[in-house]
């Protein structure tokens, strides 16, 4: 019996080892702020060719259509309301480091902020796979075996070469899942606007980086062996100083604490001023709608998380809500609006051995990317809000 048991254990170990070695490699690339219609501007021949060869779709971002919430949604399959990264800026008085912002490296690297969701790389590694992240929100706190802290100064070319280096060496030691992140399109959209020459230049520069990536994969004999998925976190709407709403015109500034500004303002009434703030803000307003967080529209899947402020004022696309005290550098482009707004649509391209060719897919919600990744990687997914049937017809098998 002892010998028989040993044989069974040996066979099981060999099976598991073989399964891990045979696991499909998936490369997830994010181009921050890339709208699907940018493909039609003629500045991105490499991306356009990939879209034509494989699957192309317009993807609906989760609300709010911001960078950190949506990047974490893509790799957890959870709406921001559920994974807890409810904004780029937020408060949580229950944490030792109670304020979060994208520029605060200590908060960004604190696992407590990210603990309500489990990113796909953590699930993969727990189930015997290997992962590598080159700049992905959440990876500085919940770290895979290979990762880098975010460095905006690292050029696109350097990012590509670093990621390709992780694919060198024996196949048994390569990551099964990798991420890569580009930010120039989003930066140009914010600073100069989505219809600017600067945006065209950023598109062309990023496309060259994608071409470098494709050439590097081809030299390594990996291009047709890897499932490449290229996504964006959100789109971009044109802004104008004339389309600015000052909350000071509607509520006394000394009666509220302003948590966030932009497409949506998050407001926490100060103690004793709750009724005053609600009376001032909940009546109809031009170009924005203010609600209690529990009264947000159901399709936004937003409003139950304790990190969400009590009152939320959402502007019409193209408008922003701020205060005179907080007004900073004017931006020519912005996001954060309802994901159903056409300007907020996000890019989705998929090419590889598991994807159909020459397919234009119907728009879908970005929570559905997670179950797609789990299927490709052969892992049992964590509980999530995604729906694999919404995207399963992209796949050959």
C-alpha positions in Angstrom: 0.0 0.0 0.0 2.9 2.4 0.8 4.5 1.8 -2.6 1.1 2.2 -4.4 0.5 5.5 -2.5 3.9 6.7 -3.5 3.2 5.9 -7.2 -0.1 7.8 -7.1 1.6 10.9 -5.5 4.4 10.7 -8.1 1.9 10.6 -10.9 -0.1 13.5 -9.4 3.1 15.6 -9.1 4.0 14.8 -12.7 0.5 15.7 -13.9 0.6 19.1 -12.0 4.1 19.9 -13.3 3.0 19.1 -16.9 -0.1 21.2 -16.5 1.9 24.2 -15.2 4.4 23.9 -18.1 1.6 23.7 -20.7 -0.2 26.7 -19.3 -1.1 29.4 -21.9 1.0 32.6 -21.7 -1.1 35.8 -21.6 0.2 39.3 -22.0 -2.1 42.1 -20.9 -1.2 45.5 -22.2 -2.8 48.7 -21.0 -2.8 52.0 -23.0 -4.2 54.5 -20.6 -6.9 56.7 -22.0 -7.1 55.1 -25.4 -10.6 55.4 -27.0 -11.6 52.8 -29.6 -12.2 55.4 -32.2 -8.5 56.5 -32.0 -7.7 53.4 -34.1 -9.4 55.1 -37.0 -7.2 58.3 -37.0 -4.4 56.7 -39.0 -1.8 57.2 -36.3 -1.6 53.6 -35.1 -0.9 51.2 -38.0 0.4 48.4 -35.7 -2.6 48.5 -33.4 -4.9 48.7 -36.4 -3.4 45.6 -37.9 -3.6 43.7 -34.7 -7.3 44.7 -34.4 -8.0 43.6 -37.9 -6.2 40.3 -37.4 -7.9 39.4 -34.1 -10.8 40.7 -32.0 -11.7 44.3 -31.7 -14.3 45.8 -29.4 -15.4 49.0 -27.6 -15.3 48.2 -23.9 -17.4 50.0 -21.2 -15.4 51.0 -18.2 -16.7 50.6 -14.7 -17.8 53.7 -12.8 -16.1 55.9 -12.0 -14.1 55.8 -15.3 -10.8 56.5 -13.7 -7.4 54.9 -13.9 -6.9 53.1 -10.6 -10.5 51.9 -10.1 -10.6 50.4 -13.7 -7.2 48.9 -13.8 -8.0 47.0 -10.6 -11.4 46.0 -12.0 -9.7 44.5 -15.1 -7.6 42.2 -13.0 -10.1 41.3 -10.3 -13.4 41.3 -12.2 -15.0 43.3 -9.4 -16.7 46.7 -9.7 -14.9 49.5 -7.8 -17.7 49.5 -5.3 -16.7 45.9 -4.5 -12.9 45.9 -4.7 -12.6 49.1 -2.7 -10.5 51.2 -5.0 -13.5 53.5 -5.5 -11.6 56.6 -6.7 -8.1 57.8 -7.5 -8.4 59.8 -4.3 -10.3 58.5 -1.2 -10.4 58.3 2.6 -10.7 55.4 4.9 -10.6 56.4 8.6 -10.4 52.7 9.5 -6.9 52.4 8.1 -3.7 53.6 9.7 -2.8 55.4 6.5 -6.3 56.9 6.1 -5.9 59.0 2.9 -5.2 57.5 -0.5 -4.0 59.3 -3.7 -2.2 58.1 -6.8 0.9 60.1 -6.0 1.2 58.8 -2.4 3.6 55.9 -2.7 3.1 54.8 0.8 -0.7 54.5 0.3 -0.3 52.9 -3.1 2.0 50.3 -1.6 -0.2 49.5 1.4 -2.0 46.1 0.9 -4.8 47.2 3.2 -6.2 49.5 0.5 -6.3 46.7 -2.1 -7.3 43.7 0.1 -11.0 43.6 -0.9 -10.0 42.3 -4.3 -7.6 39.5 -5.4 -5.7 40.3 -8.7 -5.4 37.6 -11.2 -1.6 37.4 -10.7 -2.0 36.4 -7.1 -4.6 33.7 -7.9 -2.3 32.4 -10.7 0.7 32.2 -8.4 -1.3 30.4 -5.7 -2.4 27.9 -8.3 1.2 27.1 -9.4 1.7 29.7 -12.2 4.2 32.6 -12.6 3.4 36.3 -13.1 5.2 39.5 -13.9 3.8 43.0 -13.8 5.4 46.1 -15.3 3.4 48.9 -13.8 -0.1 47.9 -12.9 -2.1 49.5 -10.1 -2.2 47.1 -7.2 1.0 45.3 -8.0 3.1 47.5 -5.7 1.0 46.3 -2.8 0.0 42.7 -3.8 3.2 41.8 -5.5 3.9 39.0 -8.0 7.3 37.3 -8.3 8.4 39.9 -10.9 7.3 43.5 -10.6 8.6 47.1 -10.8 7.4 50.1 -8.9 5.8 52.7 -11.2 8.3 55.0 -12.9 6.8 57.4 -15.3 10.2 58.5 -16.5 11.0 55.0 -17.9 10.6 55.4 -21.6 8.2 53.2 -23.6 11.1 51.5 -25.3 12.7 50.7 -22.0 9.4 49.3 -20.7 9.1 47.0 -23.7 12.7 45.7 -23.4 12.3 45.0 -19.7 9.2 43.0 -20.3 10.8 41.1 -23.2 13.7 40.2 -20.9 11.3 38.5 -18.6 10.4 36.2 -21.5 14.0 35.2 -22.2 15.5 32.0 -20.9 14.1 28.5 -20.6 10.4 28.1 -21.2 9.8 26.5 -17.8 10.9 29.6 -16.0 9.0 32.2 -18.0 6.0 34.0 -16.6 2.6 32.7 -17.6 1.0 36.1 -17.2 2.5 39.5 -17.8 1.3 43.1 -17.8 2.7 46.2 -19.5 1.5 49.8 -19.1 1.7 52.9 -21.3 0.6 56.3 -20.1 1.5 58.9 -22.9 -1.9 58.8 -24.6 -3.7 59.7 -21.3 -1.2 62.4 -20.5 -1.6 64.1 -23.9 -5.4 63.8 -23.7 -5.4 65.5 -20.3 -3.0 68.2 -21.2 -3.9 69.1 -24.8 -7.3 67.4 -25.4 -8.5 64.3 -27.3 -8.5 66.2 -30.6 -5.1 67.7 -30.4 -1.9 67.2 -32.4 -0.2 66.2 -29.2 -2.7 63.4 -28.8 -1.9 62.3 -32.4 1.8 62.3 -31.6 1.2 60.2 -28.4 -0.8 57.7 -30.4 2.0 57.4 -33.0 4.7 57.1 -30.3 2.8 54.4 -28.4 2.1 52.5 -31.6 5.9 52.4 -32.2 6.3 50.8 -28.8 3.7 48.2 -29.7 5.6 47.5 -32.9 8.8 47.1 -30.9 6.9 44.6 -28.6 5.6 42.7 -31.6 9.0 42.5 -33.2 10.6 41.3 -30.0 8.0 38.6 -29.6 8.5 37.5 -33.2 12.3 37.3 -32.8 11.8 35.0 -29.8 9.3 32.8 -31.7 6.6 33.7 -29.3 4.2 36.0 -31.3 1.9 33.2 -32.3 2.2 31.3 -29.0 1.1 34.2 -26.7 -2.5 35.5 -26.2 -2.0 39.3 -26.4 -4.8 41.4 -25.0 -4.5 45.2 -25.3 -7.0 47.3 -23.3 -7.6 50.8 -22.0 -9.0 51.8 -18.7 -11.3 54.6 -20.0 -11.7 57.1 -22.8 -11.3 60.9 -22.8 -13.7 63.8 -23.1 -12.8 67.3 -24.2 -12.9 69.9 -21.4 -13.1 73.7 -21.5 -12.7 76.3 -18.7 -16.2 77.5 -19.7 -17.6 74.2 -18.6 -16.6 74.4 -14.9 -19.0 74.1 -12.0 -17.9 75.6 -8.7 -19.5 73.9 -5.8 -19.1 77.1 -3.8 -22.0 78.5 -5.7 -24.3 75.8 -4.3 -23.1 75.0 -0.8 -21.2 76.8 1.9 -17.5 75.6 1.7 -17.2 75.5 5.5 -20.0 73.1 5.8 -18.5 70.2 3.8 -15.3 68.2 3.3 -14.5 67.8 -0.4 -12.9 64.4 -1.0 -12.6 64.4 -4.8 -13.0 66.9 -7.7 -13.4 66.4 -11.4 -16.1 64.6 -13.4 -17.5 63.6 -10.0 -17.2 65.5 -6.7 -17.3 63.4 -3.5 -18.6 65.4 -0.6 -18.8 64.5 3.1 -20.9 67.0 5.1 -19.2 68.1 8.3 -20.9 67.0 11.5 -24.0 69.0 12.2 -24.3 70.2 8.5 -25.8 67.1 7.0 -29.3 68.5 6.4 -27.9 71.8 5.3 -25.7 70.2 2.6 -28.4 67.8 1.4 -30.9 70.7 1.1 -28.4 72.7 -0.9 -27.2 70.0 -3.2 -30.0 67.5 -3.9 -32.2 70.0 -5.8 -31.9 70.0 -9.6 -28.8 71.7 -11.0 -27.6 72.6 -14.4 -25.0 70.3 -15.9 -24.6 68.1 -12.8 -26.7 65.8 -10.7 -26.1 65.4 -7.0 -27.3 62.3 -5.1 -26.9 60.5 -1.8 -24.5 57.6 -2.5 -27.2 55.0 -1.9 -29.4 56.6 -4.6 -26.9 56.3 -7.4 -28.3 54.7 -10.6 -28.3 50.9 -10.4 -26.4 50.5 -13.7 -23.4 52.3 -12.1 -22.9 49.5 -9.5 -21.7 52.2 -7.1 -22.7 53.5 -3.7 -22.4 50.9 -1.0 -18.7 50.9 -0.2 -17.9 52.8 3.0 -15.0 54.6 1.2 -17.5 56.4 -1.0 -18.5 59.9 0.4 -22.1 60.5 1.5 -22.9 62.9 -1.4 -21.9 62.6 -5.0 -22.2 65.3 -7.7 -21.7 63.9 -11.2 -21.2 66.3 -14.0 -22.3 65.9 -17.6 -19.5 64.7 -19.9 -17.3 67.6 -20.8 -18.0 69.4 -17.5 -16.1 69.3 -14.3 -17.0 70.0 -10.7 -14.5 71.8 -8.5 -14.2 74.5 -5.8 -12.5 77.8 -6.0 -10.1 76.8 -3.3 -9.1 73.5 -5.1 -9.1 74.9 -8.7 -5.7 74.0 -10.2 -4.2 73.8 -13.6 -6.9 73.6 -16.3 -7.1 70.4 -18.2 -8.1 70.1 -21.8 -9.4 66.5 -21.4 -10.9 64.5 -18.6 -12.7 61.3 -17.7 -14.5 59.8 -14.7 -18.0 60.0 -16.2 -20.7 57.3 -16.6 -19.1 54.5 -18.6 -22.0 54.5 -21.1 -21.0 57.9 -22.4 -19.4 57.4 -25.8 -16.4 59.5 -24.9 -15.6 57.1 -22.1 -15.4 53.9 -24.2 -12.1 52.0 -23.9 -10.0 50.0 -26.4 -10.1 46.2 -26.5 -7.9 44.2 -28.9 -7.1 40.5 -28.6 -4.9 38.4 -30.8 -3.4 35.0 -30.3 -3.8 31.2 -30.7 -7.0 31.2 -28.6 -8.8 34.1 -30.3 -10.9 34.2 -33.4 -9.6 36.2 -36.3 -11.2 39.2 -38.0 -13.9 39.6 -35.4 -15.6 42.8 -34.3 -17.2 42.1 -31.0 -20.2 43.9 -29.5 -19.4 46.3 -26.6 -19.1 44.7 -23.2 -18.3 45.6 -19.6 -14.7 45.6 -18.5 -15.5 43.3 -15.5 -15.8 40.5 -18.2 -12.1 40.7 -18.9 -11.2 38.9 -15.7 -13.1 35.6 -16.3 -11.6 35.7 -19.8 -8.1 35.9 -18.3 -8.9 33.1 -15.8 -10.0 30.8 -18.6 -7.0 31.5 -20.8 -4.7 30.9 -17.8 -6.5 27.8 -16.7 -7.1 29.0 -13.1 -10.1 28.8 -10.9 -11.3 32.4 -10.6 -12.0 34.2 -7.4 -15.7 35.4 -6.9 -16.2 38.3 -9.3 -18.8 40.4 -11.2 -17.7 39.3 -14.7 -19.7 37.1 -17.1 -17.6 34.8 -19.3 -20.5 34.1 -21.7 -20.4 37.8 -22.7 -17.0 37.3 -24.2 -16.7 33.5 -24.7 -17.5 33.8 -28.4 -14.1 35.7 -28.9 -12.4 32.3 -28.3 -11.8 29.5 -30.7 -12.1 26.9 -27.9 
